[in-house]
Amino acid sequence: MKVAVVGATGMVGEVMLKVLAERDFPISELLLVASERSVGKELEFKGKTYSVIGLGDAVASQPDIAIFSAGGGTSLEWAPKFAEVGTTVIDNSSAWRMDPTKKLVVPEINARELTAEDKIIANPNCSTIQMVMALNPLHKKYQMKRVVVSTYQSVSGTGVKAVQQLENETKGVNGEMAYPYPINRNALPHCDVFLKNGYTKEEMKLAREPQKILDDRTFSVTATAVRIPTAGGHSESVNVEFHNDFDLSEVRKLLSETPGIVVQDNPDTNTYPMPIYAHDKDDVFVGRIRRDETQRNTLNMWIVSDNLRKGAATNAVQIAEYLVEKELVGNKTSTIS
């Protein structure tokens, strides 16, 4: 495959390259793409040095796959240009997620919906991915009615500027602020921008994306998203009301048998998921599994994952792997004369 990584110099782009190398993705030619200010910068991949190119040159090269992690504005402008030359775009921004003409994909759940005609494929929000990974097998068995989720999200979800803010504050150094308040020794109930309904965009992504991924609008999700001073890994407290009752041992069995899920749930040994253990791993970790004793058919869980890997880069690469495996990419017909 001729592969373009768009946004290669960013935090997710760097992890994307790491994941592509680790998983030995079949690359015949690699294009590292970024904004004009980064053109000419050199990056390494598998011991070889590459020069960063601009978006126009990347489109002209007609890659088989372009994995985007360059922001919504860039994706809205450039993803269609790649698609026009036959490239299949896997986009990590929020630009296309709720577009009814685009698939929103977590490979373990709904990759089978993809076809060769899908030229722009959306990667879900990082917090959504880890949540639906755990909810999907339970929904199939017990049928969800309502989900209440509170997130505890790493500063890495905001980007390098936020990571630097936390490092500066930890060291007592004054520097540029990514947030309106200090993040060290603090918690900000403010992920992304506020909307007219009082929720943030992040909270509404958590509310809407699961319904599309699971292709089911019979359940509802309400969310509160909080930024905390961890350098990597998102955590979620999830309360799920089902139409049907469940057995806790069966819940643990269902989750532990689900590919990509690791159950860490033994209070006797203080075994439960934490961001420090999820770091640099591709699995979604689930623990603190217990019945909500205040109402019928309701379950509490604690879900943790590395937001830059399964929450972004790994999920995108898994989509690309599926496309290659099913031979849905590689046969391009340019629509540009």
SEBAFI-987229 format. One record per residue (C-alpha): chain; x, y, z; residue in one letter. Coordinates in nm, 3 decimals, decimal comma, always signed. Layout:
<rec kette="A" xx="X" yy="Y" zz="Z" rest="a"/>
...
//
This chain:
<rec kette="A" xx="+0,000" yy="+0,000" zz="+0,000" rest="m"/>
<rec kette="A" xx="+0,104" yy="+0,357" zz="-0,071" rest="k"/>
<rec kette="A" xx="+0,013" yy="+0,525" zz="+0,259" rest="v"/>
<rec kette="A" xx="-0,009" yy="+0,893" zz="+0,353" rest="a"/>
<rec kette="A" xx="-0,011" yy="+1,001" zz="+0,717" rest="v"/>
<rec kette="A" xx="-0,162" yy="+1,349" zz="+0,726" rest="v"/>
<rec kette="A" xx="-0,066" yy="+1,538" zz="+1,041" rest="g"/>
<rec kette="A" xx="+0,247" yy="+1,327" zz="+1,081" rest="a"/>
<rec kette="A" xx="+0,423" yy="+1,585" zz="+1,300" rest="t"/>
<rec kette="A" xx="+0,144" yy="+1,602" zz="+1,561" rest="g"/>
<rec kette="A" xx="+0,097" yy="+1,395" zz="+1,878" rest="m"/>
<rec kette="A" xx="-0,144" yy="+1,147" zz="+1,721" rest="v"/>
<rec kette="A" xx="+0,059" yy="+1,142" zz="+1,398" rest="g"/>
<rec kette="A" xx="+0,369" yy="+1,035" zz="+1,589" rest="e"/>
<rec kette="A" xx="+0,176" yy="+0,755" zz="+1,759" rest="v"/>
<rec kette="A" xx="+0,025" yy="+0,660" zz="+1,422" rest="m"/>
<rec kette="A" xx="+0,372" yy="+0,600" zz="+1,280" rest="l"/>
<rec kette="A" xx="+0,467" yy="+0,400" zz="+1,587" rest="k"/>
<rec kette="A" xx="+0,158" yy="+0,180" zz="+1,554" rest="v"/>
<rec kette="A" xx="+0,208" yy="+0,129" zz="+1,179" rest="l"/>
<rec kette="A" xx="+0,563" yy="+0,011" zz="+1,250" rest="a"/>
<rec kette="A" xx="+0,466" yy="-0,212" zz="+1,545" rest="e"/>
<rec kette="A" xx="+0,188" yy="-0,383" zz="+1,351" rest="r"/>
<rec kette="A" xx="+0,408" yy="-0,414" zz="+1,041" rest="d"/>
<rec kette="A" xx="+0,142" yy="-0,261" zz="+0,818" rest="f"/>
<rec kette="A" xx="+0,216" yy="-0,337" zz="+0,449" rest="p"/>
<rec kette="A" xx="+0,363" yy="-0,011" zz="+0,318" rest="i"/>
<rec kette="A" xx="+0,528" yy="+0,005" zz="-0,023" rest="s"/>
<rec kette="A" xx="+0,559" yy="+0,384" zz="-0,013" rest="e"/>
<rec kette="A" xx="+0,511" yy="+0,619" zz="+0,283" rest="l"/>
<rec kette="A" xx="+0,413" yy="+0,984" zz="+0,253" rest="l"/>
<rec kette="A" xx="+0,448" yy="+1,198" zz="+0,565" rest="l"/>
<rec kette="A" xx="+0,222" yy="+1,500" zz="+0,527" rest="v"/>
<rec kette="A" xx="+0,173" yy="+1,815" zz="+0,732" rest="a"/>
<rec kette="A" xx="+0,098" yy="+2,186" zz="+0,703" rest="s"/>
<rec kette="A" xx="+0,319" yy="+2,415" zz="+0,496" rest="e"/>
<rec kette="A" xx="+0,515" yy="+2,529" zz="+0,800" rest="r"/>
<rec kette="A" xx="+0,633" yy="+2,170" zz="+0,859" rest="s"/>
<rec kette="A" xx="+0,720" yy="+2,090" zz="+0,496" rest="v"/>
<rec kette="A" xx="+1,082" yy="+1,976" zz="+0,470" rest="g"/>
<rec kette="A" xx="+1,100" yy="+1,862" zz="+0,831" rest="k"/>
<rec kette="A" xx="+1,257" yy="+1,518" zz="+0,861" rest="e"/>
<rec kette="A" xx="+1,100" yy="+1,226" zz="+1,046" rest="l"/>
<rec kette="A" xx="+1,212" yy="+0,866" zz="+1,091" rest="e"/>
<rec kette="A" xx="+1,012" yy="+0,552" zz="+1,025" rest="f"/>
<rec kette="A" xx="+1,162" yy="+0,206" zz="+1,063" rest="k"/>
<rec kette="A" xx="+1,513" yy="+0,346" zz="+1,055" rest="g"/>
<rec kette="A" xx="+1,460" yy="+0,546" zz="+0,737" rest="k"/>
<rec kette="A" xx="+1,444" yy="+0,926" zz="+0,716" rest="t"/>
<rec kette="A" xx="+1,154" yy="+1,091" zz="+0,535" rest="y"/>
<rec kette="A" xx="+1,094" yy="+1,455" zz="+0,444" rest="s"/>
<rec kette="A" xx="+0,753" yy="+1,596" zz="+0,524" rest="v"/>
<rec kette="A" xx="+0,554" yy="+1,705" zz="+0,219" rest="i"/>
<rec kette="A" xx="+0,253" yy="+1,931" zz="+0,173" rest="g"/>
<rec kette="A" xx="-0,108" yy="+1,829" zz="+0,115" rest="l"/>
<rec kette="A" xx="-0,109" yy="+1,923" zz="-0,253" rest="g"/>
<rec kette="A" xx="+0,191" yy="+1,702" zz="-0,329" rest="d"/>
<rec kette="A" xx="+0,033" yy="+1,419" zz="-0,130" rest="a"/>
<rec kette="A" xx="-0,290" yy="+1,434" zz="-0,333" rest="v"/>
<rec kette="A" xx="-0,088" yy="+1,437" zz="-0,655" rest="a"/>
<rec kette="A" xx="+0,085" yy="+1,116" zz="-0,542" rest="s"/>
<rec kette="A" xx="-0,255" yy="+0,940" zz="-0,522" rest="q"/>
<rec kette="A" xx="-0,193" yy="+0,718" zz="-0,217" rest="p"/>
<rec kette="A" xx="-0,408" yy="+0,410" zz="-0,160" rest="d"/>
<rec kette="A" xx="-0,482" yy="+0,513" zz="+0,198" rest="i"/>
<rec kette="A" xx="-0,456" yy="+0,850" zz="+0,375" rest="a"/>
<rec kette="A" xx="-0,484" yy="+0,848" zz="+0,754" rest="i"/>
<rec kette="A" xx="-0,577" yy="+1,196" zz="+0,873" rest="f"/>
<rec kette="A" xx="-0,506" yy="+1,345" zz="+1,213" rest="s"/>
<rec kette="A" xx="-0,481" yy="+1,711" zz="+1,126" rest="a"/>
<rec kette="A" xx="-0,797" yy="+1,874" zz="+1,261" rest="g"/>
<rec kette="A" xx="-1,151" yy="+1,914" zz="+1,133" rest="g"/>
<rec kette="A" xx="-1,091" yy="+2,213" zz="+0,907" rest="g"/>
<rec kette="A" xx="-0,807" yy="+2,042" zz="+0,723" rest="t"/>
<rec kette="A" xx="-1,011" yy="+1,726" zz="+0,686" rest="s"/>
<rec kette="A" xx="-1,318" yy="+1,905" zz="+0,550" rest="l"/>
<rec kette="A" xx="-1,105" yy="+2,077" zz="+0,286" rest="e"/>
<rec kette="A" xx="-0,865" yy="+1,800" zz="+0,189" rest="w"/>
<rec kette="A" xx="-1,032" yy="+1,462" zz="+0,251" rest="a"/>
<rec kette="A" xx="-1,264" yy="+1,508" zz="-0,052" rest="p"/>
<rec kette="A" xx="-0,961" yy="+1,598" zz="-0,268" rest="k"/>
<rec kette="A" xx="-0,790" yy="+1,273" zz="-0,173" rest="f"/>
<rec kette="A" xx="-1,114" yy="+1,081" zz="-0,227" rest="a"/>
<rec kette="A" xx="-1,147" yy="+1,232" zz="-0,577" rest="e"/>
<rec kette="A" xx="-0,819" yy="+1,067" zz="-0,685" rest="v"/>
<rec kette="A" xx="-0,931" yy="+0,731" zz="-0,547" rest="g"/>
<rec kette="A" xx="-0,762" yy="+0,745" zz="-0,207" rest="t"/>
<rec kette="A" xx="-0,947" yy="+0,597" zz="+0,090" rest="t"/>
<rec kette="A" xx="-0,934" yy="+0,847" zz="+0,377" rest="v"/>
<rec kette="A" xx="-0,952" yy="+0,739" zz="+0,742" rest="i"/>
<rec kette="A" xx="-1,017" yy="+1,058" zz="+0,936" rest="d"/>
<rec kette="A" xx="-0,948" yy="+1,104" zz="+1,305" rest="n"/>
<rec kette="A" xx="-1,119" yy="+1,443" zz="+1,342" rest="s"/>
<rec kette="A" xx="-1,485" yy="+1,509" zz="+1,422" rest="s"/>
<rec kette="A" xx="-1,546" yy="+1,651" zz="+1,073" rest="a"/>
<rec kette="A" xx="-1,726" yy="+1,352" zz="+0,919" rest="w"/>
<rec kette="A" xx="-1,842" yy="+1,150" zz="+1,218" rest="r"/>
<rec kette="A" xx="-2,208" yy="+1,247" zz="+1,215" rest="m"/>
<rec kette="A" xx="-2,233" yy="+1,286" zz="+0,838" rest="d"/>
<rec kette="A" xx="-2,508" yy="+1,038" zz="+0,743" rest="p"/>
<rec kette="A" xx="-2,320" yy="+0,948" zz="+0,423" rest="t"/>
<rec kette="A" xx="-2,003" yy="+0,844" zz="+0,611" rest="k"/>
<rec kette="A" xx="-1,935" yy="+0,532" zz="+0,821" rest="k"/>
<rec kette="A" xx="-1,822" yy="+0,576" zz="+1,183" rest="l"/>
<rec kette="A" xx="-1,612" yy="+0,271" zz="+1,256" rest="v"/>
<rec kette="A" xx="-1,474" yy="+0,074" zz="+1,548" rest="v"/>
<rec kette="A" xx="-1,338" yy="-0,234" zz="+1,365" rest="p"/>
<rec kette="A" xx="-1,431" yy="-0,486" zz="+1,634" rest="e"/>
<rec kette="A" xx="-1,792" yy="-0,366" zz="+1,614" rest="i"/>
<rec kette="A" xx="-1,887" yy="-0,255" zz="+1,263" rest="n"/>
<rec kette="A" xx="-1,599" yy="-0,286" zz="+1,014" rest="a"/>
<rec kette="A" xx="-1,811" yy="-0,533" zz="+0,817" rest="r"/>
<rec kette="A" xx="-2,022" yy="-0,235" zz="+0,699" rest="e"/>
<rec kette="A" xx="-1,730" yy="-0,097" zz="+0,497" rest="l"/>
<rec kette="A" xx="-1,721" yy="-0,127" zz="+0,118" rest="t"/>
<rec kette="A" xx="-1,480" yy="-0,021" zz="-0,155" rest="a"/>
<rec kette="A" xx="-1,709" yy="+0,278" zz="-0,220" rest="e"/>
<rec kette="A" xx="-1,642" yy="+0,424" zz="+0,126" rest="d"/>
<rec kette="A" xx="-1,372" yy="+0,678" zz="+0,042" rest="k"/>
<rec kette="A" xx="-1,400" yy="+0,883" zz="+0,362" rest="i"/>
<rec kette="A" xx="-1,426" yy="+0,679" zz="+0,683" rest="i"/>
<rec kette="A" xx="-1,462" yy="+0,845" zz="+1,023" rest="a"/>
<rec kette="A" xx="-1,267" yy="+0,740" zz="+1,331" rest="n"/>
<rec kette="A" xx="-1,481" yy="+0,797" zz="+1,644" rest="p"/>
<rec kette="A" xx="-1,399" yy="+1,019" zz="+1,938" rest="n"/>
<rec kette="A" xx="-1,139" yy="+0,867" zz="+2,171" rest="c"/>
<rec kette="A" xx="-1,374" yy="+0,850" zz="+2,471" rest="s"/>
<rec kette="A" xx="-1,650" yy="+0,702" zz="+2,259" rest="t"/>
<rec kette="A" xx="-1,431" yy="+0,419" zz="+2,129" rest="i"/>
<rec kette="A" xx="-1,337" yy="+0,278" zz="+2,469" rest="q"/>
<rec kette="A" xx="-1,694" yy="+0,310" zz="+2,596" rest="m"/>
<rec kette="A" xx="-1,862" yy="+0,133" zz="+2,301" rest="v"/>
<rec kette="A" xx="-1,599" yy="-0,141" zz="+2,307" rest="m"/>
<rec kette="A" xx="-1,729" yy="-0,237" zz="+2,652" rest="a"/>
<rec kette="A" xx="-2,096" yy="-0,159" zz="+2,587" rest="l"/>
<rec kette="A" xx="-2,134" yy="-0,348" zz="+2,259" rest="n"/>
<rec kette="A" xx="-2,131" yy="-0,709" zz="+2,391" rest="p"/>
<rec kette="A" xx="-2,353" yy="-0,610" zz="+2,684" rest="l"/>
<rec kette="A" xx="-2,601" yy="-0,429" zz="+2,459" rest="h"/>
<rec kette="A" xx="-2,632" yy="-0,736" zz="+2,239" rest="k"/>
<rec kette="A" xx="-2,712" yy="-0,950" zz="+2,542" rest="k"/>
<rec kette="A" xx="-2,920" yy="-0,723" zz="+2,767" rest="y"/>
<rec kette="A" xx="-3,031" yy="-0,429" zz="+2,546" rest="q"/>
<rec kette="A" xx="-2,929" yy="-0,092" zz="+2,681" rest="m"/>
<rec kette="A" xx="-3,189" yy="+0,165" zz="+2,782" rest="k"/>
<rec kette="A" xx="-2,981" yy="+0,453" zz="+2,920" rest="r"/>
<rec kette="A" xx="-2,612" yy="+0,527" zz="+2,976" rest="v"/>
<rec kette="A" xx="-2,472" yy="+0,787" zz="+3,215" rest="v"/>
<rec kette="A" xx="-2,099" yy="+0,847" zz="+3,165" rest="v"/>
<rec kette="A" xx="-1,854" yy="+1,074" zz="+3,345" rest="s"/>
<rec kette="A" xx="-1,507" yy="+1,096" zz="+3,192" rest="t"/>
<rec kette="A" xx="-1,170" yy="+1,169" zz="+3,349" rest="y"/>
<rec kette="A" xx="-0,964" yy="+1,269" zz="+3,048" rest="q"/>
<rec kette="A" xx="-0,589" yy="+1,314" zz="+3,008" rest="s"/>
<rec kette="A" xx="-0,437" yy="+1,642" zz="+2,894" rest="v"/>
<rec kette="A" xx="-0,290" yy="+1,456" zz="+2,596" rest="s"/>
<rec kette="A" xx="-0,642" yy="+1,460" zz="+2,451" rest="g"/>
<rec kette="A" xx="-0,608" yy="+1,836" zz="+2,410" rest="t"/>
<rec kette="A" xx="-0,264" yy="+1,821" zz="+2,249" rest="g"/>
<rec kette="A" xx="+0,100" yy="+1,904" zz="+2,301" rest="v"/>
<rec kette="A" xx="+0,028" yy="+2,255" zz="+2,431" rest="k"/>
<rec kette="A" xx="-0,179" yy="+2,108" zz="+2,718" rest="a"/>
<rec kette="A" xx="+0,084" yy="+1,848" zz="+2,799" rest="v"/>
<rec kette="A" xx="+0,339" yy="+2,129" zz="+2,819" rest="q"/>
<rec kette="A" xx="+0,111" yy="+2,330" zz="+3,046" rest="q"/>
<rec kette="A" xx="+0,087" yy="+2,042" zz="+3,291" rest="l"/>
<rec kette="A" xx="+0,464" yy="+1,986" zz="+3,283" rest="e"/>
<rec kette="A" xx="+0,530" yy="+2,357" zz="+3,339" rest="n"/>
<rec kette="A" xx="+0,289" yy="+2,376" zz="+3,631" rest="e"/>
<rec kette="A" xx="+0,433" yy="+2,063" zz="+3,788" rest="t"/>
<rec kette="A" xx="+0,778" yy="+2,223" zz="+3,776" rest="k"/>
<rec kette="A" xx="+0,655" yy="+2,566" zz="+3,887" rest="g"/>
<rec kette="A" xx="+0,739" yy="+2,723" zz="+3,551" rest="v"/>
<rec kette="A" xx="+0,527" yy="+2,997" zz="+3,395" rest="n"/>
<rec kette="A" xx="+0,434" yy="+2,921" zz="+3,035" rest="g"/>
<rec kette="A" xx="+0,166" yy="+2,923" zz="+2,767" rest="e"/>
<rec kette="A" xx="-0,178" yy="+2,808" zz="+2,884" rest="m"/>
<rec kette="A" xx="-0,389" yy="+2,562" zz="+2,687" rest="a"/>
<rec kette="A" xx="-0,671" yy="+2,587" zz="+2,942" rest="y"/>
<rec kette="A" xx="-0,840" yy="+2,887" zz="+3,104" rest="p"/>
<rec kette="A" xx="-0,722" yy="+2,763" zz="+3,447" rest="y"/>
<rec kette="A" xx="-0,432" yy="+2,564" zz="+3,592" rest="p"/>
<rec kette="A" xx="-0,466" yy="+2,189" zz="+3,535" rest="i"/>
<rec kette="A" xx="-0,209" yy="+2,067" zz="+3,790" rest="n"/>
<rec kette="A" xx="-0,384" yy="+1,968" zz="+4,116" rest="r"/>
<rec kette="A" xx="-0,712" yy="+2,058" zz="+3,949" rest="n"/>
<rec kette="A" xx="-1,001" yy="+1,912" zz="+3,750" rest="a"/>
<rec kette="A" xx="-1,173" yy="+2,107" zz="+3,473" rest="l"/>
<rec kette="A" xx="-1,533" yy="+2,010" zz="+3,384" rest="p"/>
<rec kette="A" xx="-1,463" yy="+2,154" zz="+3,041" rest="h"/>
<rec kette="A" xx="-1,357" yy="+1,936" zz="+2,745" rest="c"/>
<rec kette="A" xx="-1,392" yy="+2,117" zz="+2,411" rest="d"/>
<rec kette="A" xx="-1,621" yy="+2,420" zz="+2,370" rest="v"/>
<rec kette="A" xx="-1,956" yy="+2,480" zz="+2,537" rest="f"/>
<rec kette="A" xx="-2,271" yy="+2,460" zz="+2,326" rest="l"/>
<rec kette="A" xx="-2,602" yy="+2,641" zz="+2,364" rest="k"/>
<rec kette="A" xx="-2,754" yy="+2,346" zz="+2,550" rest="n"/>
<rec kette="A" xx="-2,492" yy="+2,379" zz="+2,828" rest="g"/>
<rec kette="A" xx="-2,303" yy="+2,064" zz="+2,726" rest="y"/>
<rec kette="A" xx="-1,960" yy="+2,065" zz="+2,567" rest="t"/>
<rec kette="A" xx="-1,891" yy="+1,929" zz="+2,219" rest="k"/>
<rec kette="A" xx="-1,705" yy="+1,637" zz="+2,380" rest="e"/>
<rec kette="A" xx="-2,011" yy="+1,549" zz="+2,586" rest="e"/>
<rec kette="A" xx="-2,237" yy="+1,558" zz="+2,282" rest="m"/>
<rec kette="A" xx="-1,995" yy="+1,336" zz="+2,088" rest="k"/>
<rec kette="A" xx="-2,030" yy="+1,080" zz="+2,368" rest="l"/>
<rec kette="A" xx="-2,409" yy="+1,115" zz="+2,350" rest="a"/>
<rec kette="A" xx="-2,449" yy="+1,080" zz="+1,973" rest="r"/>
<rec kette="A" xx="-2,166" yy="+0,867" zz="+1,836" rest="e"/>
<rec kette="A" xx="-2,251" yy="+0,539" zz="+2,017" rest="p"/>
<rec kette="A" xx="-2,596" yy="+0,531" zz="+1,856" rest="q"/>
<rec kette="A" xx="-2,443" yy="+0,559" zz="+1,510" rest="k"/>
<rec kette="A" xx="-2,167" yy="+0,304" zz="+1,572" rest="i"/>
<rec kette="A" xx="-2,410" yy="+0,049" zz="+1,717" rest="l"/>
<rec kette="A" xx="-2,675" yy="+0,142" zz="+1,457" rest="d"/>
<rec kette="A" xx="-2,937" yy="+0,172" zz="+1,729" rest="d"/>
<rec kette="A" xx="-3,120" yy="+0,481" zz="+1,853" rest="r"/>
<rec kette="A" xx="-3,335" yy="+0,306" zz="+2,109" rest="t"/>
<rec kette="A" xx="-3,096" yy="+0,389" zz="+2,395" rest="f"/>
<rec kette="A" xx="-2,979" yy="+0,728" zz="+2,521" rest="s"/>
<rec kette="A" xx="-2,647" yy="+0,856" zz="+2,656" rest="v"/>
<rec kette="A" xx="-2,583" yy="+1,156" zz="+2,879" rest="t"/>
<rec kette="A" xx="-2,228" yy="+1,266" zz="+2,959" rest="a"/>
<rec kette="A" xx="-2,010" yy="+1,489" zz="+3,174" rest="t"/>
<rec kette="A" xx="-1,652" yy="+1,523" zz="+3,048" rest="a"/>
<rec kette="A" xx="-1,375" yy="+1,632" zz="+3,284" rest="v"/>
<rec kette="A" xx="-1,008" yy="+1,709" zz="+3,216" rest="r"/>
<rec kette="A" xx="-0,768" yy="+1,585" zz="+3,486" rest="i"/>
<rec kette="A" xx="-0,390" yy="+1,622" zz="+3,534" rest="p"/>
<rec kette="A" xx="-0,280" yy="+1,289" zz="+3,389" rest="t"/>
<rec kette="A" xx="-0,035" yy="+1,284" zz="+3,099" rest="a"/>
<rec kette="A" xx="-0,202" yy="+0,999" zz="+2,910" rest="g"/>
<rec kette="A" xx="-0,504" yy="+0,769" zz="+2,922" rest="g"/>
<rec kette="A" xx="-0,875" yy="+0,842" zz="+2,956" rest="h"/>
<rec kette="A" xx="-1,094" yy="+0,694" zz="+3,231" rest="s"/>
<rec kette="A" xx="-1,472" yy="+0,668" zz="+3,243" rest="e"/>
<rec kette="A" xx="-1,730" yy="+0,593" zz="+3,509" rest="s"/>
<rec kette="A" xx="-2,018" yy="+0,432" zz="+3,320" rest="v"/>
<rec kette="A" xx="-2,364" yy="+0,355" zz="+3,457" rest="n"/>
<rec kette="A" xx="-2,578" yy="+0,144" zz="+3,222" rest="v"/>
<rec kette="A" xx="-2,947" yy="+0,067" zz="+3,259" rest="e"/>
<rec kette="A" xx="-3,062" yy="-0,237" zz="+3,059" rest="f"/>
<rec kette="A" xx="-3,406" yy="-0,356" zz="+2,958" rest="h"/>
<rec kette="A" xx="-3,313" yy="-0,706" zz="+3,073" rest="n"/>
<rec kette="A" xx="-3,153" yy="-0,823" zz="+3,395" rest="d"/>
<rec kette="A" xx="-2,800" yy="-0,961" zz="+3,407" rest="f"/>
<rec kette="A" xx="-2,575" yy="-1,183" zz="+3,613" rest="d"/>
<rec kette="A" xx="-2,244" yy="-1,024" zz="+3,718" rest="l"/>
<rec kette="A" xx="-2,040" yy="-1,335" zz="+3,650" rest="s"/>
<rec kette="A" xx="-2,190" yy="-1,352" zz="+3,301" rest="e"/>
<rec kette="A" xx="-2,110" yy="-0,983" zz="+3,245" rest="v"/>
<rec kette="A" xx="-1,746" yy="-1,044" zz="+3,337" rest="r"/>
<rec kette="A" xx="-1,736" yy="-1,349" zz="+3,110" rest="k"/>
<rec kette="A" xx="-1,887" yy="-1,159" zz="+2,815" rest="l"/>
<rec kette="A" xx="-1,638" yy="-0,877" zz="+2,855" rest="l"/>
<rec kette="A" xx="-1,334" yy="-1,101" zz="+2,903" rest="s"/>
<rec kette="A" xx="-1,425" yy="-1,296" zz="+2,587" rest="e"/>
<rec kette="A" xx="-1,451" yy="-0,977" zz="+2,378" rest="t"/>
<rec kette="A" xx="-1,143" yy="-0,912" zz="+2,159" rest="p"/>
<rec kette="A" xx="-0,969" yy="-0,592" zz="+2,267" rest="g"/>
<rec kette="A" xx="-1,114" yy="-0,596" zz="+2,620" rest="i"/>
<rec kette="A" xx="-0,914" yy="-0,684" zz="+2,933" rest="v"/>
<rec kette="A" xx="-1,108" yy="-0,730" zz="+3,256" rest="v"/>
<rec kette="A" xx="-0,922" yy="-0,610" zz="+3,567" rest="q"/>
<rec kette="A" xx="-1,172" yy="-0,657" zz="+3,845" rest="d"/>
<rec kette="A" xx="-1,067" yy="-0,792" zz="+4,184" rest="n"/>
<rec kette="A" xx="-1,125" yy="-0,556" zz="+4,478" rest="p"/>
<rec kette="A" xx="-0,961" yy="-0,806" zz="+4,715" rest="d"/>
<rec kette="A" xx="-0,624" yy="-0,745" zz="+4,548" rest="t"/>
<rec kette="A" xx="-0,688" yy="-0,379" zz="+4,454" rest="n"/>
<rec kette="A" xx="-0,702" yy="-0,484" zz="+4,089" rest="t"/>
<rec kette="A" xx="-0,876" yy="-0,226" zz="+3,871" rest="y"/>
<rec kette="A" xx="-0,793" yy="-0,028" zz="+3,556" rest="p"/>
<rec kette="A" xx="-0,576" yy="+0,283" zz="+3,579" rest="m"/>
<rec kette="A" xx="-0,427" yy="+0,513" zz="+3,313" rest="p"/>
<rec kette="A" xx="-0,074" yy="+0,434" zz="+3,433" rest="i"/>
<rec kette="A" xx="-0,124" yy="+0,068" zz="+3,335" rest="y"/>
<rec kette="A" xx="-0,308" yy="+0,141" zz="+3,009" rest="a"/>
<rec kette="A" xx="-0,021" yy="+0,355" zz="+2,880" rest="h"/>
<rec kette="A" xx="+0,111" yy="+0,247" zz="+2,540" rest="d"/>
<rec kette="A" xx="-0,133" yy="-0,045" zz="+2,520" rest="k"/>
<rec kette="A" xx="-0,406" yy="-0,107" zz="+2,262" rest="d"/>
<rec kette="A" xx="-0,659" yy="-0,280" zz="+2,488" rest="d"/>
<rec kette="A" xx="-0,958" yy="-0,133" zz="+2,666" rest="v"/>
<rec kette="A" xx="-0,950" yy="-0,216" zz="+3,038" rest="f"/>
<rec kette="A" xx="-1,271" yy="-0,270" zz="+3,236" rest="v"/>
<rec kette="A" xx="-1,313" yy="-0,307" zz="+3,611" rest="g"/>
<rec kette="A" xx="-1,515" yy="-0,202" zz="+3,919" rest="r"/>
<rec kette="A" xx="-1,796" yy="-0,409" zz="+3,768" rest="i"/>
<rec kette="A" xx="-2,088" yy="-0,399" zz="+4,010" rest="r"/>
<rec kette="A" xx="-2,463" yy="-0,378" zz="+4,025" rest="r"/>
<rec kette="A" xx="-2,626" yy="-0,039" zz="+4,081" rest="d"/>
<rec kette="A" xx="-2,826" yy="-0,111" zz="+4,394" rest="e"/>
<rec kette="A" xx="-3,053" yy="+0,192" zz="+4,352" rest="t"/>
<rec kette="A" xx="-3,249" yy="+0,068" zz="+4,051" rest="q"/>
<rec kette="A" xx="-3,327" yy="-0,246" zz="+3,855" rest="r"/>
<rec kette="A" xx="-3,116" yy="-0,388" zz="+3,569" rest="n"/>
<rec kette="A" xx="-2,839" yy="-0,131" zz="+3,610" rest="t"/>
<rec kette="A" xx="-2,463" yy="-0,183" zz="+3,602" rest="l"/>
<rec kette="A" xx="-2,162" yy="+0,029" zz="+3,701" rest="n"/>
<rec kette="A" xx="-1,824" yy="-0,004" zz="+3,529" rest="m"/>
<rec kette="A" xx="-1,488" yy="+0,176" zz="+3,519" rest="w"/>
<rec kette="A" xx="-1,331" yy="+0,186" zz="+3,172" rest="i"/>
<rec kette="A" xx="-0,973" yy="+0,297" zz="+3,090" rest="v"/>
<rec kette="A" xx="-0,779" yy="+0,315" zz="+2,765" rest="s"/>
<rec kette="A" xx="-0,480" yy="+0,491" zz="+2,608" rest="d"/>
<rec kette="A" xx="-0,653" yy="+0,771" zz="+2,420" rest="n"/>
<rec kette="A" xx="-0,372" yy="+0,819" zz="+2,168" rest="l"/>
<rec kette="A" xx="-0,363" yy="+0,450" zz="+2,076" rest="r"/>
<rec kette="A" xx="-0,699" yy="+0,266" zz="+2,073" rest="k"/>
<rec kette="A" xx="-0,869" yy="+0,604" zz="+2,111" rest="g"/>
<rec kette="A" xx="-0,706" yy="+0,734" zz="+1,792" rest="a"/>
<rec kette="A" xx="-0,405" yy="+0,586" zz="+1,611" rest="a"/>
<rec kette="A" xx="-0,460" yy="+0,213" zz="+1,666" rest="t"/>
<rec kette="A" xx="-0,828" yy="+0,226" zz="+1,577" rest="n"/>
<rec kette="A" xx="-0,742" yy="+0,406" zz="+1,251" rest="a"/>
<rec kette="A" xx="-0,471" yy="+0,154" zz="+1,163" rest="v"/>
<rec kette="A" xx="-0,708" yy="-0,133" zz="+1,243" rest="q"/>
<rec kette="A" xx="-0,955" yy="+0,015" zz="+0,994" rest="i"/>
<rec kette="A" xx="-0,676" yy="+0,028" zz="+0,734" rest="a"/>
<rec kette="A" xx="-0,583" yy="-0,333" zz="+0,810" rest="e"/>
<rec kette="A" xx="-0,943" yy="-0,441" zz="+0,753" rest="y"/>
<rec kette="A" xx="-0,956" yy="-0,255" zz="+0,420" rest="l"/>
<rec kette="A" xx="-0,639" yy="-0,432" zz="+0,306" rest="v"/>
<rec kette="A" xx="-0,750" yy="-0,774" zz="+0,430" rest="e"/>
<rec kette="A" xx="-1,084" yy="-0,748" zz="+0,249" rest="k"/>
<rec kette="A" xx="-0,918" yy="-0,597" zz="-0,063" rest="e"/>
<rec kette="A" xx="-1,132" yy="-0,282" zz="-0,040" rest="l"/>
<rec kette="A" xx="-0,839" yy="-0,051" zz="-0,127" rest="v"/>
<rec kette="A" xx="-0,571" yy="-0,040" zz="-0,391" rest="g"/>
<rec kette="A" xx="-0,780" yy="-0,032" zz="-0,709" rest="n"/>
<rec kette="A" xx="-0,807" yy="+0,341" zz="-0,771" rest="k"/>
<rec kette="A" xx="-0,974" yy="+0,515" zz="-1,059" rest="t"/>
<rec kette="A" xx="-0,898" yy="+0,885" zz="-1,072" rest="s"/>
<rec kette="A" xx="-1,189" yy="+1,120" zz="-1,137" rest="t"/>
<rec kette="A" xx="-0,953" yy="+1,406" zz="-1,216" rest="i"/>
<rec kette="A" xx="-0,833" yy="+1,462" zz="-1,571" rest="s"/>
//
